[in-house]
Amino acid sequence: MPRWYLEEKGIPYELVMLDLAAQGNRQPDFLAVNPFGKLPALEDDSVSGLDGQPLKLFESGAILQHLEDHHSGEQRSAAERSLTAQWLLFANATLAIALFVPSNREREFPRLMQELDRQMASGGPLVGDRWGAADCAVSAYLAYLPIFFPQEDLSPYPSIQALITSTRQRSAYRKVMGMD
Ligand SMILES: N[C@@H](CCC(=O)N[C@@H](CS)C(=O)NCC(=O)O)C(=O)O
């Protein structure tokens, strides 16, 4: 997700690829950035961390919020920033669980999808008038649906289907997903 956001906004970055099969995420160099050994993680040498070293961040939602606040070059109001935090947490703490944890999936999937479909009926951004971090996180999970669950019937959710189609047509998304 953060890489997709970086590409969408034209923010320069250096990508460090890790070989998970070789436990690259458990090596000291990476654990110094994310001690939990999870991806993604960000080191931002334009911002000092509390230790005076380049800021290090883990959790995709926190990274997206940081990128939007400090690198997008876009002004967001206090309300927009708070709503962005709401959608980032919804994506990572509620939607992801409803999609990928089987016991939650049975219970929560239709309810969340129905309301999300309604929220997305306008086809516009989730927050304000520009595509942003909130759209990145929510669309990324929704666009995983046909990849991980190709048998899932999404026809009851036409706005989500349209969002998945338009997401898959975005050049930055296609680039980071290796679709071209
Ligand atoms: N909530 C975290 C999830 C991080 C996560 O689970 N990352 C997976 C890849 S998507 C990972 O690092 N897996 C390797 C491992 O756990 O060893 C986030 O959004 O950043």
The ligand as a Gaussian input file, in Angstrom:
#p B3LYP/6-31G(d) Opt

LIG

0 1
 N       -0.910000      -4.579000      10.148000
 C        0.362000      -4.686000       9.473000
 C        0.479000      -6.088000       8.868000
 C        1.912000      -6.410000       8.554000
 C        2.050000      -7.835000       8.017000
 O        1.455000      -8.778000       8.543000
 N        2.889000      -7.978000       6.986000
 C        3.125000      -9.277000       6.375000
 C        3.194000      -9.119000       4.871000
 S        1.719000      -8.448000       4.233000
 C        4.482000      -9.792000       6.822000
 O        5.370000      -9.019000       7.124000
 N        4.665000     -11.117000       6.817000
 C        5.933000     -11.725000       7.093000
 C        6.055000     -12.217000       8.495000
 O        5.146000     -12.026000       9.320000
 O        7.102000     -12.829000       8.784000
 C        0.472000      -3.593000       8.396000
 O       -0.566000      -3.183000       7.868000
 O        1.581000      -3.136000       8.120000

